Amino acid sequence: MVAADVVSSLLDPVSRGTGLGRVAAVTALIVCLFLAAWLLSKLAERVATFFVDRAERRRSSGASTLDTASMTSLRQRETAIGLIATSVRYAVFALAAVLSLVALSGAHRVQTIVGASFLALMIAFAAQRFLTDVVAGLLMFFEGWFRIGDTVAIDAWHAQGIVEAVSLRSLRIRTIQGEIIYVPNSQVVTLRRIPRGYREVEVEFFVSDLARGRELVEEIAPIVPAGPTRFLRRPELVETETLAADLYRITARCAIAVGREWLAEDFLPTLIKERAGEGLLVHGPVVTFVDEQALRSFARATRGVESK
C-alpha cells in the first residue's frame, strides 16, 4: 500500500499539471525514477571518493612515511565505502524497479501487484548465482580476506594482481600486465594474499673464497633491473658463515614485484653464475621466498626443538 500511495502522489500531479495522458505520465515517471536512481548511485560514489580522499590527506599530513598501520586503516575504509556505494546502487535501482511495476499495473490493483512483486523478488533471489555472490561477498568482507589495495592471487582463475574495487557481486583485479579481471565473489574459492604486495627473496650460495663472494654480491647489485614492476630492492648481503677453511655460506636478500618472480628464480641465479670467477661457486645459488611473519610463526611452533 505504501508503494501505491507513493506512485499515486507522483502520477496525479504529473497528469493534471502537464495535461499528459495516463500512458505518457507513467512513461515519464518511470524515466524519472531510473534517472533519480542513477543520480543517487553516482552521488554515493562521489561521497565515497570524498571520504577516502579526506582520509588520505589526513594520513599524509600526519605522517612523513607510509607506515603499515595507516595504510591498513585506509584500505579498510576504502573497502567498506566501496561496498556501501554498490549496496546503495542496488537498493535505489531495486526501488525504482518496484515503483515502476506498480505504476505500470495501476494503483487500483496494488494488492495484486504487491503479491506479484513479492513473487518476482522471490524468483529473482532464487537465482542462485546472484544470491551466492552477495552472500560470499559479505562473508569475505566481514572475515577480512582482503582489502582494496592488497595484492592477491586467485589460483582457480589464474588471477594475480592488485584489488582495485569490490562490490557485493564481484571484485576487480588489475594484473601487473595491466589487464583488468572481474571475478564473481562466489568463484573465489581460495584466495592468497601476498603481504606487503611484493615477494621477499633470499639467495644462498656457497663459495670457496669469502672476500670474492662478498665482491660478487656487490658487483651484481647495480646490474639487476630495478623498478615498481622489477626488483623493488636490489640484492644486498645479509649474512655470511664459515663452514670450513675453504667453504663459506653467503646469504643475500632482495625484493621482487609480484608476477615477476622469474627475475629471482631464473635471471638472478644465472647472473651470479656468469659473474662468479672460475672455481668460486661450490654450490648454488638457491632461491627461497621468505616472509618475516612466517619465520616468526614457525619459530614459535618449533620452540624447544634443538638440532642434534
C-alpha positions in Angstrom: 0.0 0.0 0.0 2.9 2.4 0.7 4.3 1.9 -2.8 0.8 2.5 -4.3 0.4 5.8 -2.3 3.8 7.0 -3.4 3.1 6.2 -7.1 -0.3 7.9 -6.9 1.1 11.0 -5.3 3.6 11.2 -8.1 1.3 10.3 -11.0 -1.7 12.5 -10.2 0.2 15.9 -10.2 2.1 14.9 -13.4 -1.2 14.0 -15.2 -3.1 17.1 -14.0 -0.3 19.6 -14.2 1.1 18.7 -17.6 -2.0 17.6 -19.4 -0.3 14.3 -20.3 -2.4 11.1 -20.6 -2.1 8.2 -18.3 0.4 6.3 -20.5 2.6 9.4 -21.1 2.6 10.2 -17.3 3.6 6.6 -16.4 6.4 6.7 -19.0 7.7 10.0 -17.7 7.5 8.7 -14.1 9.5 5.6 -14.9 12.2 7.5 -16.8 12.5 9.9 -13.8 12.6 7.1 -11.3 15.6 5.4 -13.0 17.3 8.7 -13.7 17.0 9.5 -10.0 18.4 6.1 -9.1 21.3 6.7 -11.5 22.0 10.1 -9.9 21.8 8.7 -6.4 24.3 5.9 -7.3 26.7 8.5 -8.7 26.3 10.6 -5.6 27.1 7.6 -3.4 30.3 7.1 -5.4 31.3 10.7 -5.1 30.6 10.7 -1.4 32.7 7.6 -1.0 35.6 9.2 -3.0 35.3 12.4 -0.9 35.7 10.4 2.4 38.6 8.3 1.0 40.4 11.4 -0.3 40.0 13.2 3.0 41.3 10.2 4.9 44.3 10.1 2.5 45.1 13.8 3.0 44.8 13.4 6.8 47.1 10.4 6.8 49.6 12.1 4.5 49.7 15.3 6.6 50.1 13.4 9.9 53.0 11.1 8.8 56.0 11.5 6.6 56.2 7.8 5.7 53.7 5.2 4.7 53.5 3.2 7.9 51.7 -0.1 7.9 49.0 0.9 10.4 47.9 3.9 8.4 47.9 2.0 5.1 45.9 -0.8 6.7 43.3 1.7 8.1 43.0 3.4 4.7 42.4 0.2 2.9 39.8 -0.9 5.3 37.9 2.4 4.8 38.2 2.1 1.0 36.8 -1.4 1.1 33.9 -0.6 3.4 33.0 2.5 1.4 33.2 0.6 -1.9 30.7 -2.0 -0.6 28.4 0.8 0.8 28.4 2.5 -2.6 27.5 -0.6 -4.5 24.8 -1.5 -1.9 23.2 1.9 -2.4 23.3 1.4 -6.2 21.5 -2.0 -5.9 18.9 -0.6 -3.4 17.9 2.5 -5.4 17.6 0.7 -8.7 15.6 -2.1 -7.0 13.3 0.6 -5.5 12.9 2.2 -8.9 12.0 -1.1 -10.5 9.3 -1.9 -7.8 7.7 1.6 -8.2 7.8 1.2 -12.0 5.9 -2.1 -11.7 3.3 -0.5 -9.5 2.9 2.4 -11.9 2.6 0.1 -15.0 0.0 -2.1 -13.4 -2.1 0.7 -11.8 -2.5 1.6 -8.2 -6.1 0.2 -8.0 -4.7 -3.3 -8.3 -2.0 -2.7 -5.8 -2.6 -5.9 -3.8 -2.2 -8.0 -6.9 0.9 -6.1 -7.8 2.4 -6.4 -4.4 1.9 -10.1 -4.5 3.3 -10.3 -8.0 6.3 -8.2 -7.0 6.9 -10.3 -4.0 6.8 -13.4 -6.2 9.1 -11.7 -8.7 11.6 -10.9 -5.9 11.5 -14.5 -4.6 12.2 -15.8 -8.1 15.0 -13.3 -8.5 16.6 -14.3 -5.3 16.1 -17.9 -6.3 18.7 -17.2 -9.0 21.5 -18.9 -7.0 24.4 -17.2 -8.8 23.4 -13.7 -7.7 22.4 -14.6 -4.2 25.6 -16.7 -3.8 27.7 -13.9 -5.0 26.2 -11.5 -2.5 26.5 -13.9 0.5 30.1 -14.8 -0.5 31.0 -11.1 -0.8 29.6 -10.3 2.6 31.4 -13.2 4.3 34.7 -12.3 2.7 34.3 -8.7 3.8 33.4 -9.4 7.4 36.1 -12.1 7.7 38.7 -9.7 6.3 40.0 -11.8 3.5 41.4 -8.8 1.6 41.1 -5.0 1.3 41.3 -2.6 -1.6 45.0 -2.2 -2.5 46.0 -5.7 -1.4 48.0 -7.9 -3.7 46.1 -11.2 -4.1 46.2 -14.4 -6.1 43.1 -16.5 -7.1 44.5 -19.8 -8.3 41.3 -21.1 -9.8 41.2 -18.1 -12.2 45.0 -17.8 -12.6 44.4 -14.2 -11.5 47.1 -12.3 -9.6 47.3 -8.6 -9.0 46.0 -5.6 -7.1 42.5 -5.4 -5.8 41.1 -2.2 -7.3 37.4 -2.4 -6.4 35.0 -4.7 -4.5 31.2 -5.0 -4.6 28.5 -7.3 -3.4 28.8 -9.3 -6.7 32.4 -9.3 -7.7 35.9 -7.9 -7.2 38.1 -6.2 -9.7 41.8 -7.1 -10.0 44.5 -5.4 -12.1 47.4 -7.6 -13.1 51.0 -6.5 -13.5 50.4 -6.7 -17.3 47.6 -4.1 -17.0 44.8 -6.5 -17.5 41.6 -6.0 -15.5 39.9 -9.2 -14.3 36.4 -9.3 -12.8 35.9 -12.3 -10.5 32.4 -13.2 -9.2 32.5 -13.5 -5.4 31.1 -17.0 -5.4 34.0 -18.1 -7.6 36.6 -17.0 -5.1 37.0 -20.5 -3.6 40.5 -19.9 -2.3 42.4 -16.6 -2.2 46.1 -16.0 -1.4 47.0 -12.6 0.0 50.6 -11.5 -0.6 51.8 -9.5 2.5 53.2 -6.0 1.6 52.4 -6.6 -2.1 55.8 -8.0 -3.0 58.0 -11.1 -2.6 60.9 -11.1 -0.2 63.6 -13.3 -1.7 66.6 -15.0 0.0 69.5 -16.1 -2.1 72.1 -18.6 -0.7 75.2 -19.9 -2.3 78.4 -21.5 -1.2 81.8 -20.2 -2.2 85.5 -21.1 -1.7 86.6 -17.5 -1.1 84.7 -15.3 1.3 86.1 -12.0 0.1 85.4 -12.8 -3.5 81.9 -13.9 -2.6 81.2 -10.5 -0.9 82.5 -8.7 -4.0 80.3 -10.8 -6.2 77.1 -9.6 -4.3 78.4 -6.0 -4.6 79.0 -6.5 -8.3 75.6 -7.8 -9.3 73.6 -5.4 -7.2 73.7 -2.4 -9.6 73.2 -4.7 -12.6 69.8 -6.1 -11.8 66.8 -4.1 -13.2 65.1 -2.0 -10.6 61.6 -0.5 -10.6 58.0 -0.9 -9.3 57.5 -4.0 -11.5 61.0 -5.5 -11.2 63.5 -5.5 -8.3 61.9 -3.4 -5.6 65.1 -3.8 -3.5 68.4 -4.8 -5.1 70.3 -7.8 -3.7 72.3 -7.0 -0.5 74.5 -9.1 1.7 72.8 -10.0 5.0 74.8 -13.0 6.4 78.0 -15.0 6.0 79.0 -18.2 7.7 82.3 -20.0 7.7 81.8 -23.8 7.3 85.3 -24.9 6.6 88.7 -23.4 5.7 87.7 -23.2 2.1 83.9 -23.2 2.3 81.7 -20.2 3.1 77.9 -19.7 3.0 76.7 -16.3 1.7 73.1 -15.1 2.1 71.7 -12.1 0.2 68.2 -10.7 0.2 66.2 -8.7 -2.3 62.5 -7.9 -3.0 60.6 -8.7 -6.3 57.3 -7.4 -7.6 54.5 -9.9 -7.6 54.2 -11.5 -11.1 58.0 -11.1 -11.8 59.2 -14.0 -9.7 61.2 -15.3 -12.7 63.7 -12.5 -12.1 64.6 -14.0 -8.8 64.2 -17.7 -9.8 65.9 -17.6 -13.2 67.6 -14.3 -14.0 69.4 -13.7 -10.7 70.9 -17.2 -10.3 72.1 -17.1 -14.0 73.7 -13.7 -13.4 75.5 -14.9 -10.3 76.9 -18.0 -12.1 78.1 -15.9 -15.1 79.8 -13.2 -12.9 81.4 -15.7 -10.5 85.0 -16.4 -11.2 86.5 -19.8 -12.0 86.2 -22.1 -9.0 84.4 -19.6 -6.8 81.0 -21.2 -6.6 80.9 -24.5 -4.8 77.1 -24.9 -4.7 74.0 -22.8 -5.6 72.6 -20.3 -5.9 69.5 -21.5 -4.1 66.5 -19.1 -4.2 63.8 -19.1 -1.4 60.8 -16.8 -1.0 60.6 -15.8 2.7 58.3 -13.8 5.0 59.3 -12.4 8.4 55.9 -13.1 9.9 56.0 -16.7 8.7 59.5 -17.1 10.1 58.4 -15.9 13.5 55.3 -18.2 13.4 57.4 -21.2 12.5 60.0 -20.2 15.2 57.2 -20.2 17.8 55.9 -23.6 16.5 59.3 -25.2 16.7 60.4 -23.6 20.0 62.2 -26.1 22.2 63.3 -28.3 19.3 67.1 -28.4 19.3 69.2 -29.8 16.5 71.1 -32.9 17.5 
